[in-house]
Amino acid sequence: MNPSATEPPPYPRLFEAILLARHSVRAYAPDELDRNTIHALLNAAVHAPTAMHEEPWAFVVVQNKPLLKQLSDLAKPFFIERLHHSPQAGSHAIDRFADPAFNLFYDAGTLILICAKLSGPFVEADCWMAAENLMLSAVAAGLGTCVIGSSIEALNTRIAKEKLDIPAEFKVVAAMIVGVPRGETAVTDRKAPFVLAWK
Ligand SMILES: Cc1cc2nc3c(=O)[nH]c(=O)nc-3n(C[C@H](O)[C@H](O)[C@H](O)COP(=O)(O)O)c2cc1C
Protein backbone atom coordinates (compact mmCIF):
# COMPACT_ATOMS: atom_id res chain seq x y z
CA MET A 1 0.00 0.00 0.00
CA ASN A 2 1.32 3.45 -0.93
CA PRO A 3 0.78 5.93 1.88
CA SER A 4 -0.98 8.98 0.46
CA ALA A 5 -0.29 12.55 1.57
CA THR A 6 -3.45 12.57 3.70
CA GLU A 7 -2.75 9.25 5.43
CA PRO A 8 -0.40 9.06 8.40
CA PRO A 9 2.58 6.77 7.83
CA PRO A 10 1.99 3.18 9.03
CA TYR A 11 4.61 3.15 11.79
CA PRO A 12 3.00 5.70 14.15
CA ARG A 13 -0.33 3.96 13.71
CA LEU A 14 1.17 0.60 14.58
CA PHE A 15 2.89 2.11 17.60
CA GLU A 16 -0.33 3.69 18.85
CA ALA A 17 -2.14 0.39 18.46
CA ILE A 18 0.49 -1.35 20.59
CA LEU A 19 0.56 1.42 23.17
CA LEU A 20 -3.20 1.43 23.61
CA ALA A 21 -3.47 -2.35 23.61
CA ARG A 22 -1.10 -2.80 26.57
CA HIS A 23 -2.92 -3.72 29.73
CA SER A 24 -2.21 -5.87 32.74
CA VAL A 25 -2.94 -9.53 32.09
CA ARG A 26 -3.70 -11.70 35.12
CA ALA A 27 -4.76 -14.98 33.46
CA TYR A 28 -2.40 -16.99 31.31
CA ALA A 29 -2.57 -19.99 29.00
CA PRO A 30 -0.19 -22.83 29.94
CA ASP A 31 2.03 -22.27 26.85
CA GLU A 32 5.72 -21.98 27.78
CA LEU A 33 7.63 -19.05 26.35
CA ASP A 34 10.70 -20.18 24.43
CA ARG A 35 14.17 -18.73 24.89
CA ASN A 36 14.16 -16.82 21.60
CA THR A 37 11.00 -14.99 22.54
CA ILE A 38 12.43 -14.06 25.92
CA HIS A 39 15.72 -12.92 24.38
CA ALA A 40 13.75 -10.68 22.00
CA LEU A 41 11.96 -9.09 25.00
CA LEU A 42 15.25 -8.57 26.87
CA ASN A 43 16.74 -7.05 23.76
CA ALA A 44 13.85 -4.59 23.56
CA ALA A 45 14.39 -3.77 27.25
CA VAL A 46 18.04 -2.81 26.85
CA HIS A 47 17.18 -0.26 24.15
CA ALA A 48 15.60 1.96 26.79
CA PRO A 49 17.18 5.31 27.61
CA THR A 50 19.81 5.02 30.31
CA ALA A 51 21.24 7.85 32.42
CA MET A 52 24.90 8.55 31.67
CA HIS A 53 24.76 5.45 29.48
CA GLU A 54 25.27 3.29 32.56
CA GLU A 55 23.04 0.41 31.38
CA PRO A 56 22.75 -0.72 35.01
CA TRP A 57 20.27 -3.51 34.31
CA ALA A 58 20.71 -7.24 34.66
CA PHE A 59 17.92 -9.75 34.16
CA VAL A 60 16.66 -12.81 35.95
CA VAL A 61 14.21 -15.11 34.16
CA VAL A 62 12.25 -17.56 36.31
CA GLN A 63 10.30 -20.29 34.52
CA ASN A 64 10.43 -22.94 37.22
CA LYS A 65 6.82 -23.26 38.46
CA PRO A 66 7.61 -24.70 41.94
CA LEU A 67 10.15 -21.88 42.44
CA LEU A 68 7.57 -19.30 41.34
CA LYS A 69 5.15 -20.74 43.90
CA GLN A 70 7.84 -20.59 46.60
CA LEU A 71 8.57 -16.95 45.74
CA SER A 72 4.86 -16.13 45.80
CA ASP A 73 4.50 -17.75 49.24
CA LEU A 74 7.57 -15.87 50.46
CA ALA A 75 6.33 -12.52 49.15
CA LYS A 76 2.71 -12.58 50.30
CA PRO A 77 3.37 -12.00 54.03
CA PHE A 78 5.66 -9.07 53.19
CA PHE A 79 2.95 -7.47 51.11
CA ILE A 80 0.22 -8.20 53.66
CA GLU A 81 2.37 -6.35 56.21
CA ARG A 82 2.56 -3.39 53.78
CA LEU A 83 -1.21 -3.46 53.29
CA HIS A 84 -1.75 -3.38 57.06
CA HIS A 85 0.12 -0.06 57.10
CA SER A 86 -1.62 1.34 54.03
CA PRO A 87 -4.70 3.47 54.77
CA GLN A 88 -6.09 2.78 51.26
CA ALA A 89 -5.95 -1.02 51.54
CA GLY A 90 -9.31 -2.61 52.27
CA SER A 91 -9.73 -5.85 54.22
CA HIS A 92 -10.76 -7.66 51.00
CA ALA A 93 -7.28 -6.97 49.54
CA ILE A 94 -5.63 -8.37 52.68
CA ASP A 95 -7.93 -11.44 52.59
CA ARG A 96 -7.03 -12.05 48.95
CA PHE A 97 -3.30 -12.01 49.62
CA ALA A 98 -3.79 -14.17 52.72
CA ASP A 99 -5.62 -16.87 50.73
CA PRO A 100 -3.14 -19.80 50.46
CA ALA A 101 -4.50 -20.54 46.95
CA PHE A 102 -3.69 -17.05 45.67
CA ASN A 103 -0.54 -16.93 43.55
CA LEU A 104 1.02 -13.48 43.46
CA PHE A 105 2.25 -14.28 39.94
CA TYR A 106 -1.19 -15.43 38.74
CA ASP A 107 0.21 -18.85 37.76
CA ALA A 108 2.11 -17.27 34.86
CA GLY A 109 4.93 -19.45 33.55
CA THR A 110 7.51 -16.67 33.24
CA LEU A 111 8.66 -13.99 35.66
CA ILE A 112 11.26 -11.48 34.50
CA LEU A 113 13.15 -9.40 37.05
CA ILE A 114 15.12 -6.32 36.14
CA CYS A 115 17.91 -5.80 38.63
CA ALA A 116 20.27 -2.86 38.98
CA LYS A 117 23.96 -3.40 39.45
CA LEU A 118 24.97 0.15 40.29
CA SER A 119 23.64 2.59 42.84
CA GLY A 120 23.67 5.80 40.79
CA PRO A 121 20.81 8.27 41.15
CA PHE A 122 18.90 7.03 38.09
CA VAL A 123 19.32 3.25 38.09
CA GLU A 124 15.73 2.69 39.16
CA ALA A 125 14.42 4.99 36.43
CA ASP A 126 16.57 3.15 33.88
CA CYS A 127 15.20 -0.23 34.97
CA TRP A 128 11.57 0.91 34.85
CA MET A 129 12.09 2.37 31.40
CA ALA A 130 13.53 -0.97 30.32
CA ALA A 131 10.46 -2.61 31.86
CA GLU A 132 8.09 -0.52 29.75
CA ASN A 133 10.08 -1.33 26.60
CA LEU A 134 9.81 -5.00 27.48
CA MET A 135 6.08 -4.80 28.10
CA LEU A 136 5.32 -2.95 24.86
CA SER A 137 7.49 -5.40 22.95
CA ALA A 138 5.50 -8.23 24.53
CA VAL A 139 2.24 -6.68 23.27
CA ALA A 140 3.74 -6.48 19.77
CA ALA A 141 4.50 -10.21 20.05
CA GLY A 142 0.92 -11.00 21.11
CA LEU A 143 1.89 -11.60 24.75
CA GLY A 144 0.51 -10.27 28.01
CA THR A 145 2.39 -8.86 30.99
CA CYS A 146 1.71 -7.56 34.47
CA VAL A 147 4.06 -5.71 36.81
CA ILE A 148 4.12 -7.49 40.18
CA GLY A 149 5.30 -4.70 42.43
CA SER A 150 3.94 -6.57 45.45
CA SER A 151 6.76 -9.10 45.10
CA ILE A 152 9.70 -6.71 44.99
CA GLU A 153 10.36 -6.21 48.69
CA ALA A 154 10.49 -9.97 49.28
CA LEU A 155 12.61 -10.57 46.17
CA ASN A 156 15.27 -8.35 47.72
CA THR A 157 15.60 -10.46 50.85
CA ARG A 158 18.72 -12.57 51.28
CA ILE A 159 16.75 -15.81 51.07
CA ALA A 160 15.09 -14.87 47.74
CA LYS A 161 18.33 -13.58 46.25
CA GLU A 162 20.04 -16.85 47.19
CA LYS A 163 17.28 -18.89 45.57
CA LEU A 164 17.61 -16.78 42.41
CA ASP A 165 21.43 -16.54 42.31
CA ILE A 166 21.25 -12.75 42.55
CA PRO A 167 24.54 -11.41 43.96
CA ALA A 168 24.30 -9.14 47.00
CA GLU A 169 25.40 -6.06 45.05
CA PHE A 170 22.36 -6.28 42.76
CA LYS A 171 18.89 -5.12 43.73
CA VAL A 172 15.64 -6.18 42.14
CA VAL A 173 13.97 -3.05 40.78
CA ALA A 174 11.17 -4.31 38.54
CA ALA A 175 9.26 -7.59 38.36
CA MET A 176 6.94 -8.59 35.53
CA ILE A 177 5.10 -11.74 34.57
CA VAL A 178 4.83 -12.56 30.88
CA GLY A 179 2.83 -15.12 28.96
CA VAL A 180 0.17 -15.96 26.44
CA PRO A 181 -3.04 -14.30 27.65
CA ARG A 182 -5.93 -16.62 28.52
CA GLY A 183 -9.16 -14.96 27.39
CA GLU A 184 -9.74 -11.28 26.84
CA THR A 185 -9.17 -8.56 29.42
CA ALA A 186 -10.57 -5.12 28.91
CA VAL A 187 -8.10 -2.29 28.49
CA THR A 188 -8.49 0.15 31.36
CA ASP A 189 -9.21 3.77 30.61
CA ARG A 190 -7.12 6.74 31.65
CA LYS A 191 -8.03 10.25 32.66
CA ALA A 192 -7.05 12.98 30.21
CA PRO A 193 -3.61 14.45 30.98
CA PHE A 194 -3.85 16.94 33.84
CA VAL A 195 -1.63 19.84 32.85
CA LEU A 196 -0.50 21.60 35.98
CA ALA A 197 1.16 24.47 34.14
CA TRP A 198 2.01 25.47 30.58
CA LYS A 199 3.94 28.73 30.53
C1 LIG B 1 4.82 -0.22 39.96
C2 LIG B 1 3.63 -1.11 39.67
C3 LIG B 1 3.35 -2.16 40.52
C4 LIG B 1 2.28 -3.02 40.25
N1 LIG B 1 2.08 -4.10 41.05
C5 LIG B 1 1.07 -4.96 40.78
C6 LIG B 1 0.90 -6.14 41.56
O1 LIG B 1 1.62 -6.41 42.49
N2 LIG B 1 -0.12 -6.97 41.22
C7 LIG B 1 -0.96 -6.71 40.17
O2 LIG B 1 -1.86 -7.51 39.92
N3 LIG B 1 -0.80 -5.60 39.40
C8 LIG B 1 0.18 -4.73 39.67
N4 LIG B 1 0.40 -3.63 38.88
C9 LIG B 1 -0.48 -3.40 37.72
C10 LIG B 1 -1.47 -2.25 37.98
O3 LIG B 1 -2.47 -2.70 38.86
C11 LIG B 1 -2.06 -1.82 36.62
O4 LIG B 1 -1.03 -1.32 35.80
C12 LIG B 1 -3.14 -0.73 36.79
O5 LIG B 1 -4.27 -1.23 37.45
C13 LIG B 1 -3.59 -0.17 35.42
O6 LIG B 1 -4.09 -1.20 34.61
P1 LIG B 1 -3.43 -1.57 33.21
O7 LIG B 1 -2.00 -1.96 33.41
O8 LIG B 1 -4.26 -2.73 32.71
O9 LIG B 1 -3.53 -0.37 32.32
C14 LIG B 1 1.45 -2.77 39.12
C15 LIG B 1 1.75 -1.70 38.27
C16 LIG B 1 2.83 -0.89 38.52
C17 LIG B 1 3.15 0.22 37.56
The ligand as an SDF file (V2000), in Angstrom:
LIG
                    3D

 31 33  0  0  0  0  0  0  0  0999 V2000
    4.8240   -0.2220   39.9640 C   0  0  0  0  0  0  0  0  0  0  0  0
    3.6310   -1.1140   39.6650 C   0  0  0  0  0  0  0  0  0  0  0  0
    3.3530   -2.1550   40.5230 C   0  0  0  0  0  0  0  0  0  0  0  0
    2.2830   -3.0170   40.2470 C   0  0  0  0  0  0  0  0  0  0  0  0
    2.0830   -4.1020   41.0450 N   0  0  0  0  0  0  0  0  0  0  0  0
    1.0690   -4.9590   40.7770 C   0  0  0  0  0  0  0  0  0  0  0  0
    0.8970   -6.1420   41.5580 C   0  0  0  0  0  0  0  0  0  0  0  0
    1.6230   -6.4140   42.4940 O   0  0  0  0  0  0  0  0  0  0  0  0
   -0.1170   -6.9700   41.2230 N   0  0  0  0  0  0  0  0  0  0  0  0
   -0.9610   -6.7130   40.1730 C   0  0  0  0  0  0  0  0  0  0  0  0
   -1.8560   -7.5120   39.9200 O   0  0  0  0  0  0  0  0  0  0  0  0
   -0.8020   -5.6050   39.4040 N   0  0  0  0  0  0  0  0  0  0  0  0
    0.1850   -4.7350   39.6680 C   0  0  0  0  0  0  0  0  0  0  0  0
    0.3970   -3.6330   38.8790 N   0  0  0  0  0  0  0  0  0  0  0  0
   -0.4810   -3.3950   37.7180 C   0  0  0  0  0  0  0  0  0  0  0  0
   -1.4700   -2.2500   37.9780 C   0  0  0  0  0  0  0  0  0  0  0  0
   -2.4660   -2.6950   38.8630 O   0  0  0  0  0  0  0  0  0  0  0  0
   -2.0630   -1.8190   36.6220 C   0  0  0  0  0  0  0  0  0  0  0  0
   -1.0270   -1.3160   35.7960 O   0  0  0  0  0  0  0  0  0  0  0  0
   -3.1390   -0.7280   36.7930 C   0  0  0  0  0  0  0  0  0  0  0  0
   -4.2680   -1.2310   37.4510 O   0  0  0  0  0  0  0  0  0  0  0  0
   -3.5860   -0.1730   35.4220 C   0  0  0  0  0  0  0  0  0  0  0  0
   -4.0880   -1.2000   34.6110 O   0  0  0  0  0  0  0  0  0  0  0  0
   -3.4280   -1.5720   33.2090 P   0  0  0  0  0  0  0  0  0  0  0  0
   -1.9960   -1.9580   33.4130 O   0  0  0  0  0  0  0  0  0  0  0  0
   -4.2620   -2.7300   32.7090 O   0  0  0  0  0  0  0  0  0  0  0  0
   -3.5330   -0.3750   32.3190 O   0  0  0  0  0  0  0  0  0  0  0  0
    1.4450   -2.7710   39.1190 C   0  0  0  0  0  0  0  0  0  0  0  0
    1.7500   -1.6980   38.2680 C   0  0  0  0  0  0  0  0  0  0  0  0
    2.8290   -0.8880   38.5210 C   0  0  0  0  0  0  0  0  0  0  0  0
    3.1530    0.2240   37.5640 C   0  0  0  0  0  0  0  0  0  0  0  0
  1  2  1  0
  2  3  1  0
  2 30  2  0
  3  4  2  0
  4  5  1  0
  4 28  1  0
  5  6  2  0
  6  7  1  0
  6 13  1  0
  7  8  2  0
  7  9  1  0
  9 10  1  0
 10 11  2  0
 10 12  1  0
 12 13  2  0
 13 14  1  0
 14 15  1  0
 14 28  1  0
 15 16  1  0
 16 17  1  0
 16 18  1  0
 18 19  1  0
 18 20  1  0
 20 21  1  0
 20 22  1  0
 22 23  1  0
 23 24  1  0
 24 25  2  0
 24 26  1  0
 24 27  1  0
 28 29  2  0
 29 30  1  0
 30 31  1  0
M  END
$$$$
